[in-house]
Amino acid sequence: MHDMTATPSRTLPLLAFSALALGACAAPSLDRAEALPPAPTVFAAAEDAAPPAGDWLAAFDDPVLPLLTAEALTHNADFRAAAARLDQARASARVAGAPRLPSLDASGSVTERDSSAFPSSTTSYALGLNASWEADVWGRVAATAGAAAYDAEASEADYQGARLSLAGATAQAWFALIEAELQEALAARDVGNRERSLDFIERRYRSGVNTSLDVRLARSALATSRATLQLRRQTLGEAQRTLEVLLGRYPAAELAGAADLPDLAPLAGAGAPADLLWRRPDMIAADLRLESAGLRAEAARDALLPRLTLQAGANATSANTANLLDADSIITSLVAGLAQPVFRGGALRGEADRAEAAARERLASYASSALTAWREAENALAAEDRLAERAGQLRVAYEEAARAEELAERQYRNGLVTIFNLLDAQARRITSESQYIGARRERAANRVRLYLAIGGEFAAPTDFADLSAQEPAL
């Protein structure tokens, strides 16, 4: 038995109504070039547009840093969450793409009937197979599926962005740990120097050479140095715990840094401003989400148009399972339907307007992200020379202060200068050396920021078991 229903005579009126419904619904303009200001071919803070090349982790010439990065990428909880979000987006894309194919459902039942009119009960069996499919005449289903696919690709870019960000955070934390150790060692040396100076001054005081003022000033300077040492140790512990958490370890403050901060080689290249729009993962994600928003706006407009659906079914009922597949027991049907939304209280038109506004918002967000990316790259490039010059000047200041301290100590022992000259020289030396260490760490941190800003590439080894086994010393 076959049943086929269609409504061809009503198709033209429905299409005419739909054309009127879409008349005020224009597609939003998603032209990226119109949303962005003109960009130069070369960064303002760079001499040329040479593209970045090579592994930026290897550029620091630190054998431990790539191993730390690999450990973080394996055990960091936030990065595992990013991977889970990517899996969710891929699954959502599969769900959104499913309506492009027919759906098929099977059913079965067994029914028993007891009646007082008959001496025994009766049993009947039923099987059913039903299929349905929407003919995507206007492309609404394809647009919805395409939007979900773009969202999944954007999540892939987010994942790559999280990978790059975690590598940068690991490098920053590693350099902060090295600086903290250098600062703690500097403070410990200063305490030792102050203790020796106080011992010398107290002996001279007992001999009647120095006054009690000299002794009290030396004791005050020693107490200040000891207080600074405790602060440096606190900072060191915090730096250790920060890196340990990034690595997925328990924050036990047991991780040790390298002997010194890296000496930076000249920057290989930063590329051109336009390169950032396809190199940086966040810009790639913003572009893909803009495409997704455009398709969702298209799907929302198409929802105002008629929908053509096809449904087919095959059902069989019999008192004997052997007869269920008999041709005489099977009833088949094929139904074609054309449905046009007429009145939904403005919901469909409102959804179309919302989707178009969301697409315009994505375009504005894309432009904002591009400007932010350019600003970050320009800032990091401009800081390259400034920080190099600052570190160079602070090195001169530290070296001269160290020589001045040595001279002041000799002159004080010979009675040529006062205690104030000695304390001032010691304070200048400790301050200038501390600032020099901080400047070197800031140069390394800025180089990391630059690599993140230009979307630099890196590679991390997969074998780091030996590293995680040797806790205190790397």
N, C-alpha and C positions, 0 to 999 in steps of 0.2 A: 504494500500500500504506500503510495507516494503522495506527498502534499507539498506543493510549491506555491509560495505567496510572494508577490512583488507589487510595487506601486509605481510603475513607470509614468502614469498620467500625472502624478503629483510632483515629479522631479523638477520640472521647469519652474513652477511657482516657488518651490523651496529654494532653488538656486537664486532666483531673483530676490527673494527676501534676504538671503544671506549676503548678496552683493550690497544691498542697502545697509545691512548691519555692519559691514566692514568698511563702508564708505568713509567714516570718520576715524578709522583706525589705521593710521599710517605707520609703517615700520620705523623704529627709531634709528637715527643716524649713529653709527658706531665707527666713524672714521677716526682712527687714532691720530693721523697727521693733523687733523683740525684741532684735536684736543691738546696737543703738545706744542710748546714753543719751539722755534727753530733751534737745532742743536749744532754746535760747531763740529768740524771733522776731527779736531784734536782737543783734548782736555786743556783747559786754560792753564793748569799747573803742570802740563807735560810738554816736552819738546817735540815729540812726534807721536804717531798713532800706532807704534809697533805693538802687535798683539802679545798678550802674556803667553808664555810658553813654559812647559815643564811642570813638575810637581812642586807646588809651593811649600809643602812640608819639608821636602828634601833640601830646599833652598836655605833652610836654617842650619844645615850641616850638624844636626843634633841626632845621634843614633837612637836616643831614647824616645824622642817625641813621636815618631811614627808608631812605635810600639804602644805608647800610651793612647794614641788616637784609635788604634785598632781595638784596644781593650775597651775604650769608651763606646765605640760603635757596637760592640758585642753585648755589653752589660748595662749600659745606661738606661734607666727606666723610662725617661722621657722619649728616648729614641725608639724604644720598643713600642711605646704608645703611638708614635708616629707611624710605625710599620702597621700597627693594628688599624689605624685610621685609613691607611692606604688600602688594606684588605676590605674594609667596610665600603669604601668608595667603589672598588672594583665589583663587589657583590651588588651594590646598588645599580651600577651600570648594567649588569646582567638582568636585574629585575626590570629595569626600565626598557630594555630591549626585547623582553619576552613578548609583549603584545604584537610585535611584527610577525610572529608566527602563530598559526592556529593553536587553540587550546583543545585538549582532548581529555574527557573525563569518562571513566568506566564505573559502573555501579552494579550491584548484585544484591538480591534479597531472597529470603525463604519465608513463606507464610504458611502457618498452620491454622486451620479452622475447625472448631468443635461445634457440632450442632446436635440438638436433641432429636431432630427429624431423621438423622442418619445414624446408623449403628457405629460408625467409625469416623475418625477425623480425616480431613483432606489436606494435602500439602501441595503448594504451588511454588514454582521457582521463576525468578525473573532476572534477566540480564539486560544491561543498557550500555550503549556507547554513544556519547554525544560530543560533537565538535562545533566550535564557533570561531569565527575570524572576522576581524574588521578590515575591510578593504581601505587601505590608507590613500584615499583619493586625493586629499589636499596636502598630505605630508605631515599631518599633525603627529602621528605616532612616530614617524621617522625623526621629526624635530625633537620630540621628547627624548627618544633614545639617543639621539646625537648629543643633546645637552648633557645627559648623564655620562656619556662617553667622554665628553670634554671635561666634566667634573672629575672623572676618574684620572684623566691625564693631568689635571691640575693637582690632584692629590699626589700623583707621582712626583710632580715638580716640588710640592711641599715636602715630600719625603727627602728628595735630594737637597732641598734647602735646609732641612733639619740635620742632614748628614754634614753639610758644609758648616752650619752653625756650630754643631757639636765639636767638629775638628778645630774650629776657631776658638771656642771656649776652652777646649783642652789645652791648646797652645798658650792661650792667655793665662790660664791657671798655672801651667808649668813655669812660665816666665815669672809670674808673681811669686811662686814658691822659691825659685832661685834667688830672686831679689830679697825675699824675706830672710833667707838663710844668710845672704851676704850682709844684710843690714844687722842681723843678730850677731854675726861674727864681728862686725865692726864695733857694735856696742860693747861686746865682751872685751875686745882689745882696748877700747877706751877705758873701761873699768879697770883693767890691769894697769894701764898707764897712769890713771889717777891714783891708784893704790900705791904705786911706786913713788909718785910725786909726793903724796902725803907722808909716806914713810921717810923720805929724804927731808921734807920740811920739818917734821916732828923731831928728827934727830938734830937738825940745826937749831930748832927752838930750844931743845934741852941743853944745847951747847951755848945758848945765848946769842946766836947769830940772827935768827928769825924772831919775829914778834908773834904774839898770839893771834893777831889779825891774819897773818899768813896761814896759820894753822886752821883757823875757822873757815876761811875762804876755800882752802883746799878740801876740807871736810865737806863743805857745802857742794863743791863741784863733784866730789866723789858720790855723794848721795844722789845728786841729779843724774849722774851717769848710770848708777845702779837702777834708778827708777826707769830710765830710758831702756835699759836692758830688759827689764820685765815687760815693758810695752812691746819691744821687738819680739820677745818670745811669744807673747800672746798673738801678735800678728802672724808669726811663723806657724803656730798651731792652727790658726784659722785658714791660712793658705793651704796647709796640708789637708785639712778636712774638706775644703772646697774641691780640691783636685780628686781626693779619694771618692767623694760622692759622685763626681762626674764619671769616674771609672766604674761605678757600681760597687765600690768597696764600702766596708764599714768605716765611718769617719773616726779612726783611732789616732790620727795625727802621728803616723809612723812613717809616712812616705818621705824619702829624702830627695833633694834636688840635685842638679848637676853642679860641677865645680864653679862654673861661671856662665854668664849670659852669652848668647851667640854674638859673633861679629858679623854684621850684616854686609852681604855683597850688594853691589849696585842693582837697582831694580831692572829686571829684564825688559819690561814693557807693560803698559796698562790698557792698550787697545784704544778704541775710539768711543765717544759717548754712545753712538748708536749700537755698539757691540753689547752694551749692558742689557739692552732690551731682549736679547736672545741668549746671553750668557748667564745672567743671574737667575737662579731658580724661582725667586719670588716674582720676577717680572714675567717669566714664562707662565707661572701659575695665574698671574693677573690677566695675561692675554687669553689663556684658555678659558678662564671664568667669564671673560667678556664675550667670547664666542658662545659659551653656554647660555649666558643671559639673552643673547640675541635669538638663539633657537627657542628658548622658553617663551620669549615674547611672540615669536612666530607661531608656536604651538597654541598659545592662549588666543591668538586671533583666529586660528583655524578651528578652535573649539566652538566658534559661532556658526560654523558651516555644518551642513548635514553629514550624518555618519551612515555609511553603508556597511551593514553587517550580514554575514552569512552564517546560518546554523544548520547543521546536519545531525541526524540521530538515527540510531538503529536500536530497537527494543524488542525483546522476546519474552513471552510468558508461557509456561507449560507446567503441567502436573508431573512431567517426567523429564529428568535432566538430559536424557538422551535425545529428546525432541527440541531442546532449546535452540540448537543450531539448524533446525529444519527450516527450509525456506518459507514454508507456510506459516511458521510461528513468528517470523521476523517482520516487524513494522518499521519502515524507514520513512524519513521525512527530510525535506530540504526547504529552508525558509530564507528568503532574502528580505531584508528590511532597510528602509531609508528613513532616518529620524532627523528632524530639524528642531533644534531648540527654539521655542517660541517665547516663553516667559519664565524666567528664573529669578525674578525680583532684582534684576541688574547684576546678578552674581558673575555671569560670564563676561559681560562688558567690564565690570569692575576688576576681574582677574586679568583681563587683557590690558587695562590701563596700569594695573599694578606691575605686571611683567615688563611693560615698556618703561615705566619709571625705574624699575630695578636695573634694566639694561643701561639706562642713562647714568644711573648711580655707579655701575661697574665701569663705565667709560671714564667718569670723573675719578674713580679710585685708581684706575690704571694710570691716568695722567699724574695723579698725586704720587703714586709709587715710583713712576719714572723720574719725577723731579727729586724725590728723596734719594733714589739710587744715584743720580748724578751728583747731588750734594755730598753724599757720603764718599763717593770716589774723588771728587774735587778736594774735599777736606783732607782726606788721607794723602793724596798726592802733594798738596800744598804743605802738609806737615812733614813730609819726608826731608826736605832740605832744612826746614826750620829746626827740627829735632836733631838732625845731624850736627848742625852748627851749635845748637845749645849744648849737646853732649861734648863737643870739642872744647867749647869754652869752659865748661865745668871741669873737664879734665885738667885744663891749664890751671884753673883756680885751685883744684885739689892738690896738684903737684906743687904749686907755689906755697900753698898753705902748709903742706907737709914739711917743706924745707924751712919755712918760717917757724914752725913749731920746734924743729930741731935746733935752730939758731936761738930761739927764745929760751929753751931749756939750758943750753950752754951758757948763755949770758946771765941767766938767773943764778945758776950755780956759781958763777964768778962775781955775782953781786952787781952786775951792770944794768939790770932791769928789775922792775918790781914784780910782785906776784900778779898784779893786774895784767901786765904784759904777757906773762906766761899763760894765765887762764884764758885770755883773749885769743892767743895763738892756738891753744889746744881746742877751744870751741870752734874757731874758724876751720881748723883742719877736719874735725869730725863732721861739721855741717857740710863742708864742700865735698867731702868724700861720699857722704850719704846722698847728697843731691846728684852727684855723678852716677852713682849706682841707680838711682831712680830714673835718671834721664836715659840711661842705656835700656832699662826695662821698658820705658815708654816708647822708645824707638822700635823695639821688637814688637810691642803691642800694636803700635800704629801700622807696622808692616802687615801684621795679621789682619787688622781692620781693612787695609787696602786690598788684600787678597780676597777677603769676603765681599768687599764693595764691587770688585770687578768680576766676581764669580770665578775665582781661580780653581783650577783642577788639582786634585791630589790623589795619592794612592796610599793605602794603609796595608801593612802585612796582615796575614791571617793567623800567623803563629806568634803568640805572645805569652804562651804558658810559662816559659822560663822567667819572664819579667814579673808576672804576678806572684811568682813563688818567692822572690827575693824582696821582701817587704822594705827593710830599712834603707838599703843602699841600691841605687840604680846606676 
